[in-house]
Amino acid sequence: MAGIGLTDLDAVELYDCFTYTVEVELADYGFYKMGEGKDFLKATRLQPGGDFPLNTGGGLLSEAYQMGFTPMTEAVVQLRGGSRREAVREEIGPKVPEIILVGNNGGVMQTHSTVNFEEITMADL
């Protein structure tokens, strides 16, 4: 519906209530087939400066649990820049992030929502 594909994303911020949740969510989004996450999720890809920025602020498991808002607030932090995590933003890659996928799930993953955050400036309004 947004007219973008997986290759258009600059970062991914997912609800990670359990460690396996991220692997399942990424498979559901189509980054790889279910059960094939091992090679995709190698530590070198996910570390700062890696080619797949994922839960750049640490997510629920490593930073904070804000009742599902952690992925959303991190996406806004990355898009706005000039924040307490400006160094992390610079590690996202050679370009300033413009489109970030935010995923959230509820219950036993029976509900799910996805939002794509896009950088806008006052000039865009």
MMTF fields as JSON, N, C-alpha, C and O atoms, coordinates in Angstrom:
{
  "mmtfVersion": "1.0.0",
  "mmtfProducer": "UNKNOWN",
  "numBonds": 499,
  "numAtoms": 500,
  "numGroups": 125,
  "numChains": 1,
  "numModels": 1,
  "chainsPerModel": [1],
  "groupsPerChain": [125],
  "chainIdList": ["A"],
  "bondAtomList": [4, 2, 8, 6, 12, 10, 16, 14, 20, 18, 24, 22, 28, 26, 32, 30, 36, 34, 40, 38, 44, 42, 48, 46, 52, 50, 56, 54, 60, 58, 64, 62, 68, 66, 72, 70, 76, 74, 80, 78, 84, 82, 88, 86, 92, 90, 96, 94, 100, 98, 104, 102, 108, 106, 112, 110, 116, 114, 120, 118, 124, 122, 128, 126, 132, 130, 136, 134, 140, 138, 144, 142, 148, 146, 152, 150, 156, 154, 160, 158, 164, 162, 168, 166, 172, 170, 176, 174, 180, 178, 184, 182, 188, 186, 192, 190, 196, 194, 200, 198, 204, 202, 208, 206, 212, 210, 216, 214, 220, 218, 224, 222, 228, 226, 232, 230, 236, 234, 240, 238, 244, 242, 248, 246, 252, 250, 256, 254, 260, 258, 264, 262, 268, 266, 272, 270, 276, 274, 280, 278, 284, 282, 288, 286, 292, 290, 296, 294, 300, 298, 304, 302, 308, 306, 312, 310, 316, 314, 320, 318, 324, 322, 328, 326, 332, 330, 336, 334, 340, 338, 344, 342, 348, 346, 352, 350, 356, 354, 360, 358, 364, 362, 368, 366, 372, 370, 376, 374, 380, 378, 384, 382, 388, 386, 392, 390, 396, 394, 400, 398, 404, 402, 408, 406, 412, 410, 416, 414, 420, 418, 424, 422, 428, 426, 432, 430, 436, 434, 440, 438, 444, 442, 448, 446, 452, 450, 456, 454, 460, 458, 464, 462, 468, 466, 472, 470, 476, 474, 480, 478, 484, 482, 488, 486, 492, 490, 496, 494],
  "bondOrderList": [1, 1, 1, 1, 1, 1, 1, 1, 1, 1, 1, 1, 1, 1, 1, 1, 1, 1, 1, 1, 1, 1, 1, 1, 1, 1, 1, 1, 1, 1, 1, 1, 1, 1, 1, 1, 1, 1, 1, 1, 1, 1, 1, 1, 1, 1, 1, 1, 1, 1, 1, 1, 1, 1, 1, 1, 1, 1, 1, 1, 1, 1, 1, 1, 1, 1, 1, 1, 1, 1, 1, 1, 1, 1, 1, 1, 1, 1, 1, 1, 1, 1, 1, 1, 1, 1, 1, 1, 1, 1, 1, 1, 1, 1, 1, 1, 1, 1, 1, 1, 1, 1, 1, 1, 1, 1, 1, 1, 1, 1, 1, 1, 1, 1, 1, 1, 1, 1, 1, 1, 1, 1, 1, 1],
  "groupList": [{"groupName": "MET", "atomNameList": ["N", "CA", "C", "O"], "elementList": ["N", "C", "C", "O"], "formalChargeList": [0, 0, 0, 0], "bondAtomList": [1, 0, 2, 1, 3, 2], "bondOrderList": [1, 1, 2], "singleLetterCode": "M", "chemCompType": "L-PEPTIDE LINKING"}, {"groupName": "ALA", "atomNameList": ["N", "CA", "C", "O"], "elementList": ["N", "C", "C", "O"], "formalChargeList": [0, 0, 0, 0], "bondAtomList": [1, 0, 2, 1, 3, 2], "bondOrderList": [1, 1, 2], "singleLetterCode": "A", "chemCompType": "L-PEPTIDE LINKING"}, {"groupName": "GLY", "atomNameList": ["N", "CA", "C", "O"], "elementList": ["N", "C", "C", "O"], "formalChargeList": [0, 0, 0, 0], "bondAtomList": [1, 0, 2, 1, 3, 2], "bondOrderList": [1, 1, 2], "singleLetterCode": "G", "chemCompType": "PEPTIDE LINKING"}, {"groupName": "ILE", "atomNameList": ["N", "CA", "C", "O"], "elementList": ["N", "C", "C", "O"], "formalChargeList": [0, 0, 0, 0], "bondAtomList": [1, 0, 2, 1, 3, 2], "bondOrderList": [1, 1, 2], "singleLetterCode": "I", "chemCompType": "L-PEPTIDE LINKING"}, {"groupName": "LEU", "atomNameList": ["N", "CA", "C", "O"], "elementList": ["N", "C", "C", "O"], "formalChargeList": [0, 0, 0, 0], "bondAtomList": [1, 0, 2, 1, 3, 2], "bondOrderList": [1, 1, 2], "singleLetterCode": "L", "chemCompType": "L-PEPTIDE LINKING"}, {"groupName": "THR", "atomNameList": ["N", "CA", "C", "O"], "elementList": ["N", "C", "C", "O"], "formalChargeList": [0, 0, 0, 0], "bondAtomList": [1, 0, 2, 1, 3, 2], "bondOrderList": [1, 1, 2], "singleLetterCode": "T", "chemCompType": "L-PEPTIDE LINKING"}, {"groupName": "ASP", "atomNameList": ["N", "CA", "C", "O"], "elementList": ["N", "C", "C", "O"], "formalChargeList": [0, 0, 0, 0], "bondAtomList": [1, 0, 2, 1, 3, 2], "bondOrderList": [1, 1, 2], "singleLetterCode": "D", "chemCompType": "L-PEPTIDE LINKING"}, {"groupName": "VAL", "atomNameList": ["N", "CA", "C", "O"], "elementList": ["N", "C", "C", "O"], "formalChargeList": [0, 0, 0, 0], "bondAtomList": [1, 0, 2, 1, 3, 2], "bondOrderList": [1, 1, 2], "singleLetterCode": "V", "chemCompType": "L-PEPTIDE LINKING"}, {"groupName": "GLU", "atomNameList": ["N", "CA", "C", "O"], "elementList": ["N", "C", "C", "O"], "formalChargeList": [0, 0, 0, 0], "bondAtomList": [1, 0, 2, 1, 3, 2], "bondOrderList": [1, 1, 2], "singleLetterCode": "E", "chemCompType": "L-PEPTIDE LINKING"}, {"groupName": "TYR", "atomNameList": ["N", "CA", "C", "O"], "elementList": ["N", "C", "C", "O"], "formalChargeList": [0, 0, 0, 0], "bondAtomList": [1, 0, 2, 1, 3, 2], "bondOrderList": [1, 1, 2], "singleLetterCode": "Y", "chemCompType": "L-PEPTIDE LINKING"}, {"groupName": "CYS", "atomNameList": ["N", "CA", "C", "O"], "elementList": ["N", "C", "C", "O"], "formalChargeList": [0, 0, 0, 0], "bondAtomList": [1, 0, 2, 1, 3, 2], "bondOrderList": [1, 1, 2], "singleLetterCode": "C", "chemCompType": "L-PEPTIDE LINKING"}, {"groupName": "PHE", "atomNameList": ["N", "CA", "C", "O"], "elementList": ["N", "C", "C", "O"], "formalChargeList": [0, 0, 0, 0], "bondAtomList": [1, 0, 2, 1, 3, 2], "bondOrderList": [1, 1, 2], "singleLetterCode": "F", "chemCompType": "L-PEPTIDE LINKING"}, {"groupName": "LYS", "atomNameList": ["N", "CA", "C", "O"], "elementList": ["N", "C", "C", "O"], "formalChargeList": [0, 0, 0, 0], "bondAtomList": [1, 0, 2, 1, 3, 2], "bondOrderList": [1, 1, 2], "singleLetterCode": "K", "chemCompType": "L-PEPTIDE LINKING"}, {"groupName": "ARG", "atomNameList": ["N", "CA", "C", "O"], "elementList": ["N", "C", "C", "O"], "formalChargeList": [0, 0, 0, 0], "bondAtomList": [1, 0, 2, 1, 3, 2], "bondOrderList": [1, 1, 2], "singleLetterCode": "R", "chemCompType": "L-PEPTIDE LINKING"}, {"groupName": "GLN", "atomNameList": ["N", "CA", "C", "O"], "elementList": ["N", "C", "C", "O"], "formalChargeList": [0, 0, 0, 0], "bondAtomList": [1, 0, 2, 1, 3, 2], "bondOrderList": [1, 1, 2], "singleLetterCode": "Q", "chemCompType": "L-PEPTIDE LINKING"}, {"groupName": "PRO", "atomNameList": ["N", "CA", "C", "O"], "elementList": ["N", "C", "C", "O"], "formalChargeList": [0, 0, 0, 0], "bondAtomList": [1, 0, 2, 1, 3, 2], "bondOrderList": [1, 1, 2], "singleLetterCode": "P", "chemCompType": "L-PEPTIDE LINKING"}, {"groupName": "ASN", "atomNameList": ["N", "CA", "C", "O"], "elementList": ["N", "C", "C", "O"], "formalChargeList": [0, 0, 0, 0], "bondAtomList": [1, 0, 2, 1, 3, 2], "bondOrderList": [1, 1, 2], "singleLetterCode": "N", "chemCompType": "L-PEPTIDE LINKING"}, {"groupName": "SER", "atomNameList": ["N", "CA", "C", "O"], "elementList": ["N", "C", "C", "O"], "formalChargeList": [0, 0, 0, 0], "bondAtomList": [1, 0, 2, 1, 3, 2], "bondOrderList": [1, 1, 2], "singleLetterCode": "S", "chemCompType": "L-PEPTIDE LINKING"}, {"groupName": "HIS", "atomNameList": ["N", "CA", "C", "O"], "elementList": ["N", "C", "C", "O"], "formalChargeList": [0, 0, 0, 0], "bondAtomList": [1, 0, 2, 1, 3, 2], "bondOrderList": [1, 1, 2], "singleLetterCode": "H", "chemCompType": "L-PEPTIDE LINKING"}],
  "groupTypeList": [0, 1, 2, 3, 2, 4, 5, 6, 4, 6, 1, 7, 8, 4, 9, 6, 10, 11, 5, 9, 5, 7, 8, 7, 8, 4, 1, 6, 9, 2, 11, 9, 12, 0, 2, 8, 2, 12, 6, 11, 4, 12, 1, 5, 13, 4, 14, 15, 2, 2, 6, 11, 15, 4, 16, 5, 2, 2, 2, 4, 4, 17, 8, 1, 9, 14, 0, 2, 11, 5, 15, 0, 5, 8, 1, 7, 7, 14, 4, 13, 2, 2, 17, 13, 13, 8, 1, 7, 13, 8, 8, 3, 2, 15, 12, 7, 15, 8, 3, 3, 4, 7, 2, 16, 16, 2, 2, 7, 0, 14, 5, 18, 17, 5, 7, 16, 11, 8, 8, 3, 5, 0, 1, 6, 4],
  "groupIdList": [1, 2, 3, 4, 5, 6, 7, 8, 9, 10, 11, 12, 13, 14, 15, 16, 17, 18, 19, 20, 21, 22, 23, 24, 25, 26, 27, 28, 29, 30, 31, 32, 33, 34, 35, 36, 37, 38, 39, 40, 41, 42, 43, 44, 45, 46, 47, 48, 49, 50, 51, 52, 53, 54, 55, 56, 57, 58, 59, 60, 61, 62, 63, 64, 65, 66, 67, 68, 69, 70, 71, 72, 73, 74, 75, 76, 77, 78, 79, 80, 81, 82, 83, 84, 85, 86, 87, 88, 89, 90, 91, 92, 93, 94, 95, 96, 97, 98, 99, 100, 101, 102, 103, 104, 105, 106, 107, 108, 109, 110, 111, 112, 113, 114, 115, 116, 117, 118, 119, 120, 121, 122, 123, 124, 125],
  "secStructList": [7, 7, 1, 7, 7, 4, 4, 4, 7, 1, 3, 3, 3, 3, 7, 7, 1, 1, 2, 2, 2, 2, 2, 2, 2, 2, 2, 2, 2, 6, 1, 1, 7, 6, 6, 7, 2, 2, 2, 2, 6, 7, 2, 2, 2, 2, 1, 6, 6, 1, 1, 1, 7, 5, 1, 6, 6, 7, 2, 2, 2, 2, 6, 7, 7, 7, 6, 6, 7, 2, 2, 2, 2, 2, 2, 2, 2, 2, 2, 2, 7, 1, 1, 6, 6, 2, 2, 2, 2, 2, 2, 6, 7, 1, 1, 7, 7, 7, 3, 3, 3, 3, 3, 3, 3, 3, 6, 6, 6, 6, 3, 3, 3, 3, 3, 3, 3, 3, 7, 7, 7, 4, 4, 4, 7],
  "xCoordList": [0.814, 0.0, 0.861, 0.46, 2.038, 2.9, 3.693, 4.292, 3.703, 4.437, 5.937, 6.691, 6.377, 7.81, 8.071, 7.163, 9.308, 9.704, 10.734, 11.175, 11.109, 12.073, 13.411, 14.074, 13.809, 15.091, 15.062, 16.112, 13.871, 13.75, 13.951, 14.11, 13.945, 14.023, 15.448, 16.408, 15.565, 16.868, 17.132, 18.288, 16.091, 16.222, 14.901, 13.87, 14.96, 13.779, 13.757, 14.748, 12.626, 12.446, 11.274, 10.137, 11.539, 10.508, 10.24, 11.12, 9.028, 8.625, 9.295, 9.006, 10.186, 10.963, 10.731, 11.64, 9.492, 9.153, 9.888, 10.102, 10.267, 11.073, 12.12, 11.917, 13.216, 14.29, 13.854, 14.302, 13.007, 12.593, 11.631, 11.471, 10.991, 9.978, 10.545, 9.895, 11.734, 12.344, 12.558, 12.272, 13.052, 13.277, 11.967, 11.927, 10.905, 9.597, 9.051, 8.547, 9.152, 8.637, 9.358, 8.715, 10.679, 11.434, 11.072, 11.0, 10.844, 10.413, 9.029, 8.787, 8.125, 6.781, 6.797, 5.978, 7.714, 7.824, 8.448, 8.335, 9.102, 9.671, 11.156, 11.672, 11.857, 13.301, 13.989, 15.054, 13.396, 13.861, 12.704, 11.687, 12.855, 11.804, 11.902, 12.979, 10.777, 10.739, 11.781, 11.848, 12.582, 13.617, 14.953, 15.926, 15.02, 16.267, 16.927, 17.737, 16.597, 17.118, 18.563, 19.198, 19.087, 20.44, 21.479, 22.261, 21.498, 22.492, 22.175, 23.086, 20.893, 20.497, 20.847, 21.237, 20.707, 20.876, 22.275, 22.427, 23.28, 24.652, 24.995, 24.568, 25.753, 26.071, 26.704, 26.461, 27.507, 28.177, 27.181, 27.458, 26.05, 25.034, 24.305, 23.892, 24.141, 23.304, 24.073, 23.473, 25.372, 26.155, 26.192, 25.929, 26.515, 26.627, 27.555, 28.67, 27.089, 27.846, 27.552, 28.024, 26.772, 26.397, 25.431, 24.937, 25.164, 24.332, 22.832, 22.037, 22.428, 21.0, 20.677, 20.666, 20.417, 20.096, 18.763, 17.701, 18.84, 17.666, 17.631, 18.608, 16.502, 16.334, 17.559, 18.248, 17.802, 19.026, 19.224, 20.354, 18.151, 18.281, 18.375, 18.475, 18.347, 18.419, 17.099, 17.06, 16.02, 14.714, 14.22, 14.785, 13.162, 12.559, 13.505, 13.586, 14.216, 15.053, 16.325, 16.884, 16.787, 18.055, 17.972, 18.921, 16.85, 16.768, 15.63, 15.866, 14.41, 13.271, 12.004, 11.897, 11.065, 9.769, 8.731, 8.274, 8.36, 7.402, 6.043, 5.43, 5.581, 4.266, 4.048, 3.003, 5.015, 4.884, 5.328, 5.382, 5.647, 6.062, 7.564, 8.021, 8.334, 9.789, 10.185, 10.999, 9.647, 10.042, 9.669, 10.43, 8.507, 8.07, 8.966, 9.389, 9.253, 10.073, 11.482, 12.081, 12.02, 13.362, 13.362, 14.326, 12.317, 12.233, 12.239, 12.927, 11.483, 11.442, 12.818, 13.279, 13.467, 14.81, 15.764, 16.525, 15.737, 16.657, 16.371, 17.299, 15.089, 14.737, 15.014, 15.386, 14.839, 15.047, 16.514, 16.911, 17.323, 18.732, 18.912, 17.937, 20.145, 20.42, 19.951, 19.622, 19.919, 19.379, 20.479, 21.662, 20.064, 21.027, 21.706, 22.746, 21.149, 21.742, 22.208, 22.123, 22.69, 23.136, 24.235, 24.298, 25.097, 26.169, 25.59, 26.123, 24.511, 23.88, 23.318, 23.457, 22.689, 22.126, 23.209, 22.986, 24.389, 25.475, 25.938, 26.436, 25.776, 26.211, 25.23, 25.527, 24.062, 23.08, 23.623, 23.226, 24.498, 25.07, 25.496, 25.52, 25.827, 26.363, 25.332, 25.71, 24.042, 23.038, 22.188, 22.06, 21.621, 20.724, 19.448, 18.907, 18.958, 17.76, 16.549, 16.346, 15.753, 14.558, 13.297, 12.231, 13.402, 12.232, 12.572, 13.542, 11.772, 11.998, 10.711, 9.652, 10.804, 9.676, 9.573, 10.571, 8.372, 8.121, 7.057, 5.958, 7.393, 6.441, 6.11, 6.964, 4.875, 4.427, 3.462, 2.685, 3.509, 2.575, 1.983, 2.504, 0.892, 0.23, -0.203, -0.242, -0.532, -0.954, 0.114, 1.288, -0.265, 0.68, 0.916, 0.808, 1.24, 1.498, 0.278, 0.42, -0.927, -2.121, -2.574, -3.401, -2.054, -2.347, -1.027, 0.004, -1.08, 0.152, -0.185, -1.23, 0.687, 0.538, 1.89, 2.935, 1.85, 3.067, 2.871, 1.835, 3.871, 3.862, 5.201, 6.236, 5.193, 6.437, 6.574, 5.717, 7.645, 7.918, 8.817, 9.81, 8.473, 9.282, 9.667, 8.86, 10.906, 11.392, 10.679, 10.607, 10.152, 9.604, 10.207, 10.578, 10.3, 10.83, 9.746, 8.718, 9.969, 9.005, 8.778, 7.676, 9.8, 9.664, 8.685, 8.093, 8.515, 7.606, 6.144, 5.238, 5.917, 4.55, 3.863, 2.707],
  "yCoordList": [-1.193, 0.0, 1.261, 2.285, 1.193, 2.374, 2.595, 3.655, 1.621, 1.769, 1.649, 2.166, 0.976, 0.768, -0.725, -1.499, -1.108, -2.505, -2.621, -1.619, -3.84, -4.083, -3.396, -2.975, -3.281, -2.655, -1.133, -0.49, -0.559, 0.887, 1.286, 2.469, 0.319, 0.598, 0.931, 0.308, 1.912, 2.29, 1.66, 1.545, 1.252, 0.599, -0.096, 0.184, -1.006, -1.741, -1.716, -2.049, -1.319, -1.271, -2.188, -1.894, -3.297, -4.294, -4.468, -4.276, -4.829, -5.188, -6.526, -7.534, -6.532, -7.742, -8.207, -8.198, -8.611, -9.035, -10.319, -10.563, -11.123, -12.329, -12.384, -11.796, -13.068, -13.081, -13.703, -13.251, -14.713, -15.361, -14.499, -14.712, -13.531, -12.723, -12.009, -11.96, -11.461, -10.726, -11.641, -11.251, -12.839, -13.776, -14.101, -14.14, -14.333, -14.652, -13.447, -13.596, -12.263, -11.069, -10.8, -10.504, -10.899, -10.653, -11.655, -11.295, -12.907, -13.909, -13.55, -13.646, -13.138, -12.757, -11.559, -11.482, -10.637, -9.487, -9.866, -9.109, -11.024, -11.476, -11.237, -11.349, -10.911, -10.736, -12.066, -12.094, -13.156, -14.515, -15.449, -15.033, -16.721, -17.717, -18.204, -18.203, -18.614, -19.114, -20.218, -21.15, -20.116, -21.097, -20.799, -21.515, -19.745, -19.402, -18.143, -17.515, -17.775, -16.556, -16.622, -15.588, -17.82, -17.983, -17.174, -16.44, -17.297, -16.583, -15.09, -14.262, -14.746, -13.345, -12.57, -11.404, -13.214, -12.537, -12.684, -12.674, -12.817, -12.889, -11.607, -10.525, -11.72, -10.589, -9.431, -8.27, -9.731, -8.651, -7.772, -6.594, -8.309, -7.518, -6.594, -5.502, -7.022, -6.304, -5.367, -4.521, -5.51, -4.668, -3.229, -3.007, -2.242, -0.866, -0.794, -1.315, -0.149, -0.059, -1.191, -1.17, -2.193, -3.302, -2.852, -1.725, -3.727, -3.333, -3.523, -3.266, -3.966, -4.128, -3.534, -4.263, -2.234, -1.595, -2.12, -1.887, -2.815, -3.443, -3.1, -3.316, -2.565, -2.172, -1.408, -1.822, -0.304, 0.461, 1.003, 1.29, 1.148, 1.622, 0.501, 0.76, -0.734, -1.876, -2.603, -3.728, -1.967, -2.624, -2.8, -2.254, -3.567, -3.823, -4.611, -4.356, -5.562, -6.455, -5.794, -6.229, -4.747, -4.146, -2.686, -2.159, -2.021, -0.611, -0.346, -0.074, -0.422, -0.059, -0.719, -1.062, -0.884, -1.43, -0.353, -0.15, 0.337, 1.432, 1.001, 1.715, -0.141, -0.66, -0.622, -0.167, -1.089, -1.171, 0.06, 0.036, 1.135, 2.35, 2.41, 3.297, 1.491, 1.518, 1.552, 2.396, 0.667, 0.728, 2.055, 2.575, 2.605, 3.874, 5.027, 5.829, 5.109, 6.23, 6.146, 7.177, 4.945, 4.807, 5.22, 5.834, 4.903, 5.33, 6.853, 7.42, 7.508, 8.972, 9.541, 10.503, 8.947, 9.399, 9.299, 10.233, 8.199, 8.01, 8.986, 9.51, 9.236, 10.133, 11.595, 12.37, 11.974, 13.366, 13.723, 14.852, 12.776, 13.071, 14.075, 14.486, 14.473, 15.46, 15.039, 15.881, 13.74, 13.218, 12.598, 12.674, 11.988, 11.323, 10.162, 9.693, 9.686, 8.572, 8.999, 8.22, 10.197, 10.67, 9.772, 9.55, 9.259, 8.373, 7.105, 6.59, 6.599, 5.399, 5.719, 4.926, 6.868, 7.269, 7.287, 6.827, 7.819, 7.87, 6.472, 6.267, 5.511, 4.153, 3.396, 2.286, 3.978, 3.301, 3.09, 2.139, 3.933, 3.723, 5.033, 6.08, 4.954, 6.124, 7.228, 8.374, 6.912, 7.939, 8.143, 7.25, 9.311, 9.612, 8.794, 8.77, 8.125, 7.308, 8.156, 9.245, 7.639, 8.34, 7.515, 8.073, 6.184, 5.32, 4.209, 3.477, 4.086, 3.064, 2.275, 2.856, 0.964, 0.091, -0.114, -0.402, 0.034, -0.209, -1.287, -1.141, -2.366, -3.467, -3.685, -3.513, -4.064, -4.288, -5.47, -5.645, -6.276, -7.397, -7.442, -6.829, -8.173, -8.252, -9.662, -10.534, -9.88, -11.207, -12.226, -12.001, -13.327, -14.379, -14.252, -15.22, -13.027, -12.677, -12.889, -13.074, -12.864, -13.019, -11.694, -11.688, -10.574, -9.281, -8.622, -8.843, -7.819, -7.197, -5.888, -5.768, -4.921, -3.671, -3.269, -3.564, -2.594, -2.126, -0.677, -0.308, 0.131, 1.538, 1.825, 1.373, 2.559, 3.03, 4.502, 5.305, 4.861, 6.25, 6.81, 6.187, 7.973, 8.623, 10.002, 10.723, 10.354, 11.661, 12.741, 12.672, 13.742, 14.906, 16.143, 16.135, 17.169, 18.426, 19.49, 19.263, 20.632, 21.721, 22.11, 22.525, 21.983, 22.303, 21.378, 21.752, 20.143, 19.179, 19.491, 19.016, 20.281, 20.541, 21.616, 21.944],
  "zCoordList": [0.0, 0.0, 0.0, -0.553, 0.616, 0.701, -0.58, -0.76, -1.461, -2.707, -2.552, -3.377, -1.511, -1.301, -1.134, -0.832, -1.334, -1.148, -0.04, 0.523, 0.264, 1.339, 1.092, 2.039, -0.158, -0.466, -0.3, -0.294, -0.166, 0.044, 1.504, 1.807, 2.399, 3.832, 4.258, 3.807, 5.124, 5.659, 7.012, 7.421, 7.714, 9.019, 9.331, 8.721, 10.294, 10.74, 12.264, 12.914, 12.821, 14.267, 14.601, 14.233, 15.294, 15.56, 17.048, 17.887, 17.343, 18.698, 19.009, 18.364, 19.995, 20.285, 21.725, 22.554, 21.994, 23.355, 23.752, 24.94, 22.794, 23.013, 21.904, 20.842, 22.125, 21.127, 19.802, 18.748, 19.82, 18.573, 17.763, 16.561, 18.41, 17.736, 16.518, 15.473, 16.636, 15.532, 14.332, 13.2, 14.564, 13.452, 12.737, 11.508, 13.49, 12.903, 12.133, 11.02, 12.724, 12.054, 10.735, 9.728, 10.735, 9.507, 8.419, 7.244, 8.797, 7.826, 7.286, 6.083, 8.171, 7.734, 6.787, 5.871, 7.002, 6.101, 4.756, 3.792, 4.681, 3.422, 3.258, 2.146, 4.327, 4.222, 3.941, 3.324, 4.382, 4.111, 4.395, 4.949, 4.015, 4.273, 5.715, 6.312, 6.256, 7.628, 7.812, 7.01, 8.852, 9.145, 8.499, 8.736, 7.678, 6.986, 7.552, 6.87, 8.768, 9.356, 9.807, 10.012, 9.963, 10.504, 9.729, 10.332, 8.428, 7.629, 7.548, 7.552, 7.476, 7.367, 8.632, 8.566, 9.768, 11.057, 11.65, 12.872, 10.822, 11.321, 12.053, 11.651, 13.111, 13.969, 13.204, 13.532, 12.196, 11.473, 10.716, 10.491, 10.326, 9.619, 10.569, 10.179, 11.823, 12.773, 13.7, 14.362, 13.75, 14.655, 14.128, 12.946, 14.987, 14.506, 13.303, 13.332, 12.258, 11.021, 10.06, 8.924, 10.494, 9.622, 8.542, 8.574, 7.59, 6.455, 6.692, 5.788, 7.884, 8.168, 9.545, 10.537, 9.62, 10.897, 11.453, 10.876, 12.556, 13.164, 14.649, 15.366, 15.107, 16.511, 16.999, 17.932, 16.353, 16.548, 17.955, 18.35, 18.715, 20.086, 21.094, 22.293, 20.639, 21.542, 21.699, 22.197, 21.276, 21.353, 22.777, 23.724, 22.903, 24.212, 25.103, 26.305, 24.527, 25.316, 25.83, 26.837, 25.15, 25.549, 25.972, 26.553, 25.69, 26.056, 27.028, 28.205, 26.548, 27.396, 26.877, 25.7, 27.767, 27.382, 27.612, 28.737, 26.55, 26.649, 26.114, 25.32, 26.539, 26.142, 24.625, 24.159, 23.872, 22.424, 21.662, 20.433, 22.364, 21.681, 21.411, 20.69, 21.968, 21.789, 20.314, 19.94, 19.447, 18.03, 17.37, 16.554, 17.714, 17.117, 17.537, 16.704, 18.821, 19.278, 18.707, 18.401, 18.56, 17.982, 16.516, 16.059, 15.772, 14.37, 14.276, 13.427, 15.136, 15.133, 15.503, 14.889, 16.502, 16.909, 15.725, 15.47, 15.006, 13.882, 12.75, 12.134, 12.47, 11.37, 11.705, 10.824, 12.949, 13.344, 13.5, 13.21, 13.954, 14.183, 15.305, 15.934, 15.563, 16.593, 17.97, 18.805, 18.209, 19.454, 20.293, 19.961, 21.376, 22.253, 21.554, 22.017, 20.451, 19.721, 18.345, 17.396, 18.221, 16.918, 16.357, 15.148, 17.223, 16.754, 16.146, 15.163, 16.715, 16.151, 14.779, 13.847, 14.65, 13.363, 12.294, 11.175, 12.636, 11.668, 11.279, 10.172, 12.181, 11.887, 11.011, 10.571, 10.749, 9.917, 8.51, 7.836, 8.067, 6.755, 6.117, 6.763, 4.853, 4.184, 3.959, 3.714, 4.035, 3.805, 5.047, 5.886, 5.149, 6.263, 6.061, 4.956, 7.105, 6.93, 6.552, 7.087, 5.624, 5.176, 5.382, 5.642, 5.269, 5.416, 6.402, 6.21, 7.457, 8.477, 8.689, 8.926, 8.603, 8.879, 10.386, 11.046, 10.927, 12.347, 12.445, 11.911, 13.128, 13.298, 14.756, 15.625, 15.028, 16.384, 16.393, 15.455, 17.444, 17.537, 18.928, 19.86, 19.058, 20.349, 20.678, 19.81, 21.952, 22.382, 22.088, 22.385, 21.52, 21.129, 19.623, 18.869, 19.217, 17.821, 16.935, 15.727, 17.52, 16.707, 16.108, 15.196, 16.597, 15.995, 15.609, 16.244, 14.569, 14.094, 13.401, 12.761, 13.528, 12.796, 12.232, 12.81, 11.1, 10.455, 10.046, 9.493, 10.323, 9.935, 9.286, 9.774, 8.213, 7.609, 7.93, 7.56, 8.613, 8.928, 7.842, 7.468, 7.341, 6.322, 6.808, 7.394, 6.557, 6.976, 6.166, 4.939, 6.88, 6.224, 6.859, 8.033, 6.103, 6.625, 6.504, 5.865, 7.105, 7.004, 5.552, 5.191, 4.716, 3.311, 2.599, 1.587, 3.144, 2.544, 2.872, 2.186, 3.91, 4.368, 3.565, 3.834]
}
